[in-house]
């Protein structure tokens, strides 16, 4: 577990009830006797004990549920209260809830019309929300900002926009590099939940200072760019008009963007008031970093962890290929209860079983592009896997073809994970059916992505996640 996760654990414990010191002292005496006289050798410290056992069938007991040995059964310890839901802590840090405007009410109306879509959106936040909220609080920012990925990406870390923005926080390539989000053939840090969250916080904090603490102008700048917002402010002042966010002449997307965040925050603040429901998400860490002991095929990693491949990809969206980077860092984010199982299995995995390969003998007349088409991989994949710098190959030589690269699209995840975000302005005569057919998506997806019902109106802007390979 990284430092951020350690911090989140300590913060979490601070929210739980503290026992009186006298009881703590008595408990320490009882436990000391148990440990000295009846310690169970079957329980060990994962962090310090060497890995010498096979992969367990069941997850190891966490410290909070480790039973006392039989001779000490008379010692009773009251279980710690269950973790509270994260929504209460999120609300406690609100600083923008007093803002009211008809545009916010309009966006709340859209959410109310699609209660199932709103619930699905909030459910997608579960793997990331605890980490994001910890980082937002540590930076001293309004906790409403922890909901910004709901507007940016719908809490989908694999989403790309048509103009190249990526990840939960939708960083453009240049802006990402400015904040340390390196992008290469193997990995895109813009899609890393930890790296992108830290970068987004730095960016928002910098923008907020630039706009003199005005959070609405800050959010507008995050969406449209600081230059456009400054130009709009200067224009308003020059014409003797108000320069608050609601009065500025900004792009239409930005006009909806800020009130949409405030609407989501308002509903999260009091869902019962709006007839909407929030999923149960405990205020505790969801993931931790697991050591992979070297490069590893992501499909094999998911099998070792005992989780679906899609879940591993959601937590490790920065990986753009079928495998982790050859030169590290050698870690993957996994659900906390799967880390021990994975690390034990990965430590004992032979090198020749860390990837699935097929050996191909080059035939006369073959080229890299022809071989790549045959196996359903890219030329770059073959080059990287075989240490080739150019395209010249020789008949009779062997090439290693990674099989996982041919049957899954790890570069962007699977199915909808690889889609690009597209904005479509509804025209006269359009219907959800005709728009869905045009972009080769389902009507249900259109409704879910835009929190709309059966009817749409000319001039309304819809978000569509388009398959890059679709003929639209």
KEZALO-366063 format. One record per residue (C-alpha): residue number from 1; residue in three letters; x, y, z. Coordinates in steps of 0.02 Angstrom, whole numbers. Layout:
LOKE	num	residuo	xx	yy	zz
LOKE	NUM	ALA	X	Y	Z .
...
! end
This chain:
LOKE	num	residuo	xx	yy	zz
LOKE	1	UNK	0	0	0 .
LOKE	2	UNK	67	171	-46 .
LOKE	3	UNK	82	322	66 .
LOKE	4	UNK	-84	392	9 .
LOKE	5	UNK	-170	231	56 .
LOKE	6	UNK	-84	231	225 .
LOKE	7	UNK	-145	408	254 .
LOKE	8	UNK	-320	358	206 .
LOKE	9	UNK	-316	216	332 .
LOKE	10	UNK	-261	332	472 .
LOKE	11	UNK	-394	459	426 .
LOKE	12	UNK	-523	321	422 .
LOKE	13	UNK	-479	266	596 .
LOKE	14	UNK	-499	444	657 .
LOKE	15	UNK	-682	436	609 .
LOKE	16	UNK	-716	286	716 .
LOKE	17	UNK	-761	297	899 .
LOKE	18	UNK	-614	304	1020 .
LOKE	19	UNK	-622	197	1177 .
LOKE	20	UNK	-577	270	1349 .
LOKE	21	UNK	-394	251	1395 .
LOKE	22	UNK	-435	141	1543 .
LOKE	23	UNK	-518	12	1432 .
LOKE	24	UNK	-374	23	1309 .
LOKE	25	UNK	-254	-16	1452 .
LOKE	26	UNK	-354	-166	1511 .
LOKE	27	UNK	-370	-230	1334 .
LOKE	28	UNK	-183	-216	1307 .
LOKE	29	UNK	-150	-320	1465 .
LOKE	30	UNK	-271	-456	1409 .
LOKE	31	UNK	-200	-464	1234 .
LOKE	32	UNK	-22	-466	1298 .
LOKE	33	UNK	-63	-622	1400 .
LOKE	34	UNK	-143	-703	1249 .
LOKE	35	UNK	2	-665	1136 .
LOKE	36	UNK	133	-728	1258 .
LOKE	37	UNK	42	-888	1306 .
LOKE	38	UNK	-70	-938	1163 .
LOKE	39	UNK	-11	-860	1000 .
LOKE	40	UNK	-78	-951	850 .
LOKE	41	UNK	62	-993	726 .
LOKE	42	UNK	-65	-993	585 .
LOKE	43	UNK	-77	-803	591 .
LOKE	44	UNK	68	-700	528 .
LOKE	45	UNK	114	-524	482 .
LOKE	46	UNK	97	-507	293 .
LOKE	47	UNK	209	-356	288 .
LOKE	48	UNK	360	-434	374 .
LOKE	49	UNK	349	-623	353 .
LOKE	50	UNK	433	-701	201 .
LOKE	51	UNK	320	-776	70 .
LOKE	52	UNK	337	-963	90 .
LOKE	53	UNK	160	-1028	70 .
LOKE	54	UNK	54	-1070	-81 .
LOKE	55	UNK	-85	-955	-139 .
LOKE	56	UNK	-224	-969	-9 .
LOKE	57	UNK	-398	-1020	-62 .
LOKE	58	UNK	-477	-892	54 .
LOKE	59	UNK	-423	-715	92 .
LOKE	60	UNK	-321	-694	254 .
LOKE	61	UNK	-413	-629	404 .
LOKE	62	UNK	-396	-443	430 .
LOKE	63	UNK	-334	-383	601 .
LOKE	64	UNK	-509	-325	650 .
LOKE	65	UNK	-580	-501	637 .
LOKE	66	UNK	-434	-610	697 .
LOKE	67	UNK	-503	-725	833 .
LOKE	68	UNK	-416	-755	998 .
LOKE	69	UNK	-341	-927	1029 .
LOKE	70	UNK	-448	-1050	1126 .
LOKE	71	UNK	-367	-1032	1300 .
LOKE	72	UNK	-404	-846	1295 .
LOKE	73	UNK	-585	-864	1244 .
LOKE	74	UNK	-643	-778	1404 .
LOKE	75	UNK	-572	-614	1340 .
LOKE	76	UNK	-712	-526	1247 .
LOKE	77	UNK	-677	-381	1131 .
LOKE	78	UNK	-818	-275	1064 .
LOKE	79	UNK	-806	-260	875 .
LOKE	80	UNK	-769	-89	803 .
LOKE	81	UNK	-923	-2	733 .
LOKE	82	UNK	-946	-24	546 .
LOKE	83	UNK	-878	111	433 .
LOKE	84	UNK	-1000	251	398 .
LOKE	85	UNK	-1050	291	221 .
LOKE	86	UNK	-936	407	126 .
LOKE	87	UNK	-1077	526	79 .
LOKE	88	UNK	-1085	604	253 .
LOKE	89	UNK	-900	647	251 .
LOKE	90	UNK	-917	716	75 .
LOKE	91	UNK	-1060	831	129 .
LOKE	92	UNK	-964	893	281 .
LOKE	93	UNK	-835	975	168 .
LOKE	94	UNK	-958	1065	54 .
LOKE	95	UNK	-920	1249	26 .
LOKE	96	UNK	-1025	1288	-128 .
LOKE	97	UNK	-1195	1227	-69 .
LOKE	98	UNK	-1264	1403	-40 .
LOKE	99	UNK	-1255	1443	-226 .
LOKE	100	UNK	-1425	1445	-310 .
LOKE	101	UNK	-1470	1479	-491 .
LOKE	102	UNK	-1605	1424	-616 .
LOKE	103	UNK	-1472	1334	-719 .
LOKE	104	UNK	-1433	1223	-570 .
LOKE	105	UNK	-1618	1185	-548 .
LOKE	106	UNK	-1627	1140	-732 .
LOKE	107	UNK	-1485	1014	-713 .
LOKE	108	UNK	-1565	943	-556 .
LOKE	109	UNK	-1724	917	-658 .
LOKE	110	UNK	-1626	815	-784 .
LOKE	111	UNK	-1556	705	-647 .
LOKE	112	UNK	-1729	679	-572 .
LOKE	113	UNK	-1798	620	-739 .
LOKE	114	UNK	-1672	477	-745 .
LOKE	115	UNK	-1654	405	-569 .
LOKE	116	UNK	-1578	241	-629 .
LOKE	117	UNK	-1446	330	-731 .
LOKE	118	UNK	-1399	438	-582 .
LOKE	119	UNK	-1384	286	-469 .
LOKE	120	UNK	-1274	198	-598 .
LOKE	121	UNK	-1164	352	-611 .
LOKE	122	UNK	-1137	356	-423 .
LOKE	123	UNK	-1104	170	-417 .
LOKE	124	UNK	-962	192	-542 .
LOKE	125	UNK	-882	312	-418 .
LOKE	126	UNK	-857	177	-286 .
LOKE	127	UNK	-681	116	-331 .
LOKE	128	UNK	-612	293	-337 .
LOKE	129	UNK	-713	405	-222 .
LOKE	130	UNK	-627	369	-56 .
LOKE	131	UNK	-455	403	-130 .
LOKE	132	UNK	-512	560	-220 .
LOKE	133	UNK	-599	629	-66 .
LOKE	134	UNK	-445	598	42 .
LOKE	135	UNK	-338	696	-80 .
LOKE	136	UNK	-464	838	-96 .
LOKE	137	UNK	-476	855	93 .
LOKE	138	UNK	-287	849	115 .
LOKE	139	UNK	-272	994	-9 .
LOKE	140	UNK	-404	1095	83 .
LOKE	141	UNK	-519	1109	-68 .
LOKE	142	UNK	-710	1105	-70 .
LOKE	143	UNK	-764	924	-67 .
LOKE	144	UNK	-890	955	-207 .
LOKE	145	UNK	-737	940	-319 .
LOKE	146	UNK	-728	754	-280 .
LOKE	147	UNK	-882	738	-390 .
LOKE	148	UNK	-804	825	-540 .
LOKE	149	UNK	-758	660	-627 .
LOKE	150	UNK	-946	626	-636 .
LOKE	151	UNK	-959	774	-755 .
LOKE	152	UNK	-792	750	-842 .
LOKE	153	UNK	-794	564	-878 .
LOKE	154	UNK	-943	486	-790 .
LOKE	155	UNK	-813	403	-676 .
LOKE	156	UNK	-748	305	-826 .
LOKE	157	UNK	-557	309	-825 .
LOKE	158	UNK	-537	242	-1002 .
LOKE	159	UNK	-639	378	-1087 .
LOKE	160	UNK	-557	482	-1224 .
LOKE	161	UNK	-636	640	-1293 .
LOKE	162	UNK	-629	679	-1480 .
LOKE	163	UNK	-499	814	-1448 .
LOKE	164	UNK	-385	694	-1353 .
LOKE	165	UNK	-428	722	-1169 .
LOKE	166	UNK	-416	563	-1065 .
LOKE	167	UNK	-450	488	-895 .
LOKE	168	UNK	-564	521	-748 .
LOKE	169	UNK	-514	706	-750 .
LOKE	170	UNK	-502	722	-940 .
LOKE	171	UNK	-328	795	-958 .
LOKE	172	UNK	-270	852	-1129 .
LOKE	173	UNK	-99	781	-1179 .
LOKE	174	UNK	-3	945	-1158 .
LOKE	175	UNK	-89	994	-996 .
LOKE	176	UNK	-59	820	-930 .
LOKE	177	UNK	127	830	-966 .
LOKE	178	UNK	132	1001	-883 .
LOKE	179	UNK	72	918	-722 .
LOKE	180	UNK	183	766	-732 .
LOKE	181	UNK	64	647	-821 .
LOKE	182	UNK	185	559	-938 .
LOKE	183	UNK	113	467	-1089 .
LOKE	184	UNK	202	334	-1191 .
LOKE	185	UNK	167	174	-1287 .
LOKE	186	UNK	148	70	-1129 .
LOKE	187	UNK	66	189	-1006 .
LOKE	188	UNK	-40	346	-999 .
LOKE	189	UNK	-33	427	-828 .
LOKE	190	UNK	-185	534	-870 .
LOKE	191	UNK	-287	375	-844 .
LOKE	192	UNK	-206	331	-677 .
LOKE	193	UNK	-326	368	-534 .
LOKE	194	UNK	-187	417	-413 .
LOKE	195	UNK	-78	520	-530 .
LOKE	196	UNK	-222	607	-620 .
LOKE	197	UNK	-310	651	-457 .
LOKE	198	UNK	-154	733	-388 .
LOKE	199	UNK	-128	826	-552 .
LOKE	200	UNK	-310	884	-556 .
LOKE	201	UNK	-297	950	-378 .
LOKE	202	UNK	-138	1046	-422 .
LOKE	203	UNK	-219	1117	-577 .
LOKE	204	UNK	-380	1168	-488 .
LOKE	205	UNK	-282	1248	-347 .
LOKE	206	UNK	-176	1347	-471 .
LOKE	207	UNK	-330	1405	-567 .
LOKE	208	UNK	-418	1455	-408 .
LOKE	209	UNK	-274	1568	-358 .
LOKE	210	UNK	-274	1642	-533 .
LOKE	211	UNK	-460	1683	-518 .
LOKE	212	UNK	-445	1757	-343 .
LOKE	213	UNK	-533	1615	-253 .
LOKE	214	UNK	-689	1615	-363 .
LOKE	215	UNK	-731	1430	-380 .
LOKE	216	UNK	-861	1450	-516 .
LOKE	217	UNK	-738	1541	-628 .
LOKE	218	UNK	-607	1411	-580 .
LOKE	219	UNK	-719	1269	-636 .
LOKE	220	UNK	-760	1361	-797 .
LOKE	221	UNK	-574	1381	-830 .
LOKE	222	UNK	-543	1196	-797 .
LOKE	223	UNK	-671	1157	-932 .
LOKE	224	UNK	-645	1294	-1061 .
LOKE	225	UNK	-468	1351	-1023 .
LOKE	226	UNK	-408	1496	-918 .
LOKE	227	UNK	-382	1609	-1069 .
LOKE	228	UNK	-564	1599	-1127 .
LOKE	229	UNK	-627	1640	-953 .
LOKE	230	UNK	-507	1787	-933 .
LOKE	231	UNK	-559	1856	-1103 .
LOKE	232	UNK	-742	1842	-1054 .
LOKE	233	UNK	-709	1932	-889 .
LOKE	234	UNK	-614	2073	-974 .
LOKE	235	UNK	-752	2091	-1104 .
LOKE	236	UNK	-886	2102	-970 .
LOKE	237	UNK	-790	2232	-870 .
LOKE	238	UNK	-754	2334	-1026 .
LOKE	239	UNK	-939	2340	-1065 .
LOKE	240	UNK	-985	2383	-886 .
LOKE	241	UNK	-1073	2217	-859 .
LOKE	242	UNK	-1061	2095	-712 .
LOKE	243	UNK	-913	1977	-721 .
LOKE	244	UNK	-977	1835	-612 .
LOKE	245	UNK	-986	1663	-691 .
LOKE	246	UNK	-1173	1670	-724 .
LOKE	247	UNK	-1155	1832	-823 .
LOKE	248	UNK	-1003	1785	-929 .
LOKE	249	UNK	-1014	1747	-1114 .
LOKE	250	UNK	-936	1573	-1115 .
LOKE	251	UNK	-950	1420	-1229 .
LOKE	252	UNK	-1114	1326	-1215 .
LOKE	253	UNK	-1030	1171	-1145 .
LOKE	254	UNK	-956	1274	-1002 .
LOKE	255	UNK	-1126	1355	-968 .
LOKE	256	UNK	-1192	1179	-930 .
LOKE	257	UNK	-1033	1109	-854 .
LOKE	258	UNK	-1026	1211	-693 .
LOKE	259	UNK	-1212	1201	-648 .
LOKE	260	UNK	-1207	1014	-686 .
LOKE	261	UNK	-1075	987	-552 .
LOKE	262	UNK	-1171	1095	-428 .
LOKE	263	UNK	-1329	997	-468 .
LOKE	264	UNK	-1246	830	-434 .
LOKE	265	UNK	-1174	898	-272 .
LOKE	266	UNK	-1347	962	-220 .
LOKE	267	UNK	-1426	792	-250 .
LOKE	268	UNK	-1286	703	-157 .
LOKE	269	UNK	-1313	827	-16 .
LOKE	270	UNK	-1498	785	4 .
LOKE	271	UNK	-1552	644	-112 .
LOKE	272	UNK	-1717	616	-23 .
LOKE	273	UNK	-1768	796	-61 .
LOKE	274	UNK	-1759	758	-247 .
LOKE	275	UNK	-1828	582	-243 .
LOKE	276	UNK	-1661	506	-293 .
LOKE	277	UNK	-1556	370	-213 .
LOKE	278	UNK	-1371	348	-178 .
LOKE	279	UNK	-1282	179	-174 .
LOKE	280	UNK	-1208	119	-10 .
LOKE	281	UNK	-1022	158	-17 .
LOKE	282	UNK	-923	137	143 .
LOKE	283	UNK	-797	268	195 .
LOKE	284	UNK	-648	154	177 .
LOKE	285	UNK	-510	122	50 .
LOKE	286	UNK	-561	18	-100 .
LOKE	287	UNK	-391	-20	-175 .
LOKE	288	UNK	-208	-39	-129 .
LOKE	289	UNK	-48	-62	-229 .
LOKE	290	UNK	11	-242	-253 .
LOKE	291	UNK	189	-288	-302 .
LOKE	292	UNK	194	-386	-465 .
LOKE	293	UNK	375	-446	-451 .
LOKE	294	UNK	407	-396	-632 .
LOKE	295	UNK	316	-372	-796 .
LOKE	296	UNK	154	-470	-804 .
LOKE	297	UNK	14	-502	-927 .
LOKE	298	UNK	-141	-412	-863 .
LOKE	299	UNK	-253	-560	-901 .
LOKE	300	UNK	-142	-672	-795 .
LOKE	301	UNK	-137	-540	-658 .
LOKE	302	UNK	-327	-538	-650 .
LOKE	303	UNK	-329	-727	-636 .
LOKE	304	UNK	-201	-725	-495 .
LOKE	305	UNK	-301	-593	-401 .
LOKE	306	UNK	-464	-687	-430 .
LOKE	307	UNK	-554	-538	-504 .
LOKE	308	UNK	-634	-505	-675 .
LOKE	309	UNK	-517	-429	-803 .
LOKE	310	UNK	-632	-278	-823 .
LOKE	311	UNK	-614	-238	-637 .
LOKE	312	UNK	-425	-245	-647 .
LOKE	313	UNK	-428	-131	-799 .
LOKE	314	UNK	-541	-5	-712 .
LOKE	315	UNK	-416	11	-569 .
LOKE	316	UNK	-265	11	-686 .
LOKE	317	UNK	-330	110	-834 .
LOKE	318	UNK	-160	189	-863 .
LOKE	319	UNK	-97	29	-944 .
LOKE	320	UNK	-117	42	-1131 .
LOKE	321	UNK	-59	-131	-1180 .
LOKE	322	UNK	-92	-312	-1136 .
LOKE	323	UNK	48	-310	-1008 .
LOKE	324	UNK	126	-200	-876 .
LOKE	325	UNK	283	-102	-922 .
LOKE	326	UNK	442	-206	-939 .
LOKE	327	UNK	542	-80	-835 .
LOKE	328	UNK	408	-48	-703 .
LOKE	329	UNK	349	18	-588 .
LOKE	330	UNK	303	-161	-547 .
LOKE	331	UNK	137	-134	-459 .
LOKE	332	UNK	-48	-147	-493 .
LOKE	333	UNK	-195	-75	-398 .
LOKE	334	UNK	-310	-211	-332 .
LOKE	335	UNK	-458	-222	-215 .
LOKE	336	UNK	-380	-224	-42 .
LOKE	337	UNK	-438	-398	4 .
LOKE	338	UNK	-357	-468	-154 .
LOKE	339	UNK	-183	-396	-129 .
LOKE	340	UNK	-114	-533	-16 .
LOKE	341	UNK	-177	-673	-126 .
LOKE	342	UNK	-104	-591	-281 .
LOKE	343	UNK	67	-551	-208 .
LOKE	344	UNK	92	-728	-144 .
LOKE	345	UNK	45	-801	-313 .
LOKE	346	UNK	146	-674	-414 .
LOKE	347	UNK	303	-701	-309 .
LOKE	348	UNK	304	-886	-352 .
LOKE	349	UNK	257	-869	-535 .
LOKE	350	UNK	396	-929	-653 .
LOKE	351	UNK	458	-804	-780 .
LOKE	352	UNK	399	-910	-926 .
LOKE	353	UNK	220	-905	-859 .
LOKE	354	UNK	204	-717	-836 .
LOKE	355	UNK	144	-692	-1015 .
LOKE	356	UNK	57	-795	-1147 .
LOKE	357	UNK	154	-802	-1309 .
LOKE	358	UNK	154	-890	-1475 .
LOKE	359	UNK	315	-919	-1570 .
LOKE	360	UNK	303	-881	-1757 .
LOKE	361	UNK	434	-935	-1885 .
LOKE	362	UNK	452	-797	-2016 .
LOKE	363	UNK	415	-859	-2191 .
LOKE	364	UNK	490	-793	-2352 .
LOKE	365	UNK	395	-640	-2414 .
LOKE	366	UNK	315	-600	-2246 .
LOKE	367	UNK	319	-425	-2173 .
LOKE	368	UNK	285	-361	-1998 .
LOKE	369	UNK	121	-284	-2054 .
LOKE	370	UNK	63	-448	-2132 .
LOKE	371	UNK	109	-545	-1975 .
LOKE	372	UNK	23	-415	-1866 .
LOKE	373	UNK	-138	-430	-1967 .
LOKE	374	UNK	-132	-619	-1955 .
LOKE	375	UNK	-122	-619	-1766 .
LOKE	376	UNK	-233	-467	-1738 .
LOKE	377	UNK	-100	-361	-1655 .
LOKE	378	UNK	-10	-201	-1702 .
LOKE	379	UNK	160	-189	-1784 .
LOKE	380	UNK	218	-89	-1633 .
LOKE	381	UNK	166	-232	-1519 .
LOKE	382	UNK	277	-354	-1615 .
LOKE	383	UNK	422	-230	-1615 .
LOKE	384	UNK	409	-200	-1428 .
LOKE	385	UNK	392	-384	-1388 .
LOKE	386	UNK	545	-432	-1491 .
LOKE	387	UNK	659	-283	-1463 .
LOKE	388	UNK	649	-226	-1645 .
LOKE	389	UNK	689	-45	-1689 .
LOKE	390	UNK	637	-53	-1873 .
LOKE	391	UNK	529	-158	-1988 .
LOKE	392	UNK	665	-269	-2063 .
LOKE	393	UNK	644	-454	-2024 .
LOKE	394	UNK	726	-610	-2097 .
LOKE	395	UNK	647	-772	-2155 .
LOKE	396	UNK	687	-915	-2038 .
LOKE	397	UNK	696	-807	-1881 .
LOKE	398	UNK	569	-825	-1743 .
LOKE	399	UNK	453	-690	-1673 .
LOKE	400	UNK	361	-694	-1507 .
LOKE	401	UNK	178	-641	-1524 .
LOKE	402	UNK	87	-596	-1361 .
LOKE	403	UNK	-78	-689	-1368 .
LOKE	404	UNK	-167	-573	-1247 .
LOKE	405	UNK	-135	-428	-1365 .
LOKE	406	UNK	-232	-518	-1501 .
LOKE	407	UNK	-392	-559	-1406 .
LOKE	408	UNK	-415	-410	-1291 .
LOKE	409	UNK	-394	-225	-1319 .
LOKE	410	UNK	-297	-179	-1163 .
LOKE	411	UNK	-243	-17	-1243 .
LOKE	412	UNK	-409	58	-1195 .
LOKE	413	UNK	-501	-75	-1099 .
LOKE	414	UNK	-647	-171	-1169 .
LOKE	415	UNK	-814	-127	-1245 .
LOKE	416	UNK	-870	47	-1194 .
LOKE	417	UNK	-707	81	-1103 .
LOKE	418	UNK	-623	121	-1268 .
LOKE	419	UNK	-754	241	-1333 .
LOKE	420	UNK	-719	423	-1370 .
LOKE	421	UNK	-831	560	-1301 .
LOKE	422	UNK	-923	658	-1434 .
LOKE	423	UNK	-1041	807	-1415 .
LOKE	424	UNK	-1192	810	-1530 .
LOKE	425	UNK	-1313	956	-1550 .
LOKE	426	UNK	-1492	893	-1574 .
LOKE	427	UNK	-1569	949	-1739 .
LOKE	428	UNK	-1749	968	-1792 .
LOKE	429	UNK	-1820	797	-1834 .
LOKE	430	UNK	-1693	703	-1727 .
LOKE	431	UNK	-1748	568	-1606 .
LOKE	432	UNK	-1651	460	-1484 .
LOKE	433	UNK	-1676	316	-1606 .
LOKE	434	UNK	-1603	408	-1757 .
LOKE	435	UNK	-1456	475	-1656 .
LOKE	436	UNK	-1419	304	-1582 .
LOKE	437	UNK	-1423	227	-1756 .
LOKE	438	UNK	-1309	362	-1824 .
LOKE	439	UNK	-1175	332	-1693 .
LOKE	440	UNK	-1203	143	-1680 .
LOKE	441	UNK	-1249	147	-1496 .
LOKE	442	UNK	-1406	97	-1403 .
LOKE	443	UNK	-1549	211	-1354 .
LOKE	444	UNK	-1525	149	-1176 .
LOKE	445	UNK	-1344	208	-1177 .
LOKE	446	UNK	-1396	379	-1242 .
LOKE	447	UNK	-1521	396	-1101 .
LOKE	448	UNK	-1396	341	-970 .
LOKE	449	UNK	-1255	452	-1032 .
LOKE	450	UNK	-1364	607	-1036 .
LOKE	451	UNK	-1492	575	-897 .
LOKE	452	UNK	-1634	604	-1019 .
LOKE	453	UNK	-1804	523	-1037 .
LOKE	454	UNK	-1899	487	-1197 .
LOKE	455	UNK	-1897	662	-1267 .
LOKE	456	UNK	-1758	777	-1329 .
LOKE	457	UNK	-1770	951	-1404 .
LOKE	458	UNK	-1680	1039	-1548 .
LOKE	459	UNK	-1529	1134	-1487 .
LOKE	460	UNK	-1499	1019	-1340 .
LOKE	461	UNK	-1322	950	-1328 .
LOKE	462	UNK	-1300	763	-1301 .
LOKE	463	UNK	-1144	669	-1251 .
LOKE	464	UNK	-1112	512	-1353 .
LOKE	465	UNK	-972	387	-1322 .
LOKE	466	UNK	-923	329	-1495 .
LOKE	467	UNK	-825	175	-1543 .
LOKE	468	UNK	-671	244	-1636 .
LOKE	469	UNK	-689	104	-1765 .
LOKE	470	UNK	-874	136	-1798 .
LOKE	471	UNK	-923	201	-1970 .
LOKE	472	UNK	-1022	357	-1918 .
! end
